[in-house]
Amino acid sequence: IADDSDDENNGEKIENKLLGTNEEQNIYLKKGPYGFYIQKGEDSTDKAKKPKRVGVPKTNKEPQNMTFEQAKDLLSLPRLIGNHPEDNGEIKANIGPFGPYLMYNKAFYSVKNDDILTIELPKAVMIIEEGKKNKKAKEEKNTSNIKEKKTKTVAKKTRTVKITKSKAT
């Protein structure tokens, strides 16, 4: 992504590029310290009237060419994908500071190679199941590392006690 603030087509600044109007509110493409984002509504210093903002995914190689329709799609997030077939829990798709993710049962699962706006229930369930397996494997590895560290610590203390004891002559 180029850091130029001007759109090559017409010299308009990217920081406040008006994409269109929806529900009597302007939708802008803006550039912030962490990249491009979409904003619905005007800037406000009043926290109660804070406009809705959604980051443009890093997979979008040319955010300066974002269309009004694409911006509306991003502003529709989070979106309900469906209910998990095992327990009927809701699966939602969204974009956060670390990229696109799925939320299910208060847990977050990163979406690496799929479009968060078009991902469907079967693929979402597959990502969640893979995420659960990876999380479980990571927890098991961390548990074994903690046991090893405790064993080493105990052994060091035992050696220290043996070294510090001396016989009085």
Disulfide bonds with the S-S distance in Angstrom:
none
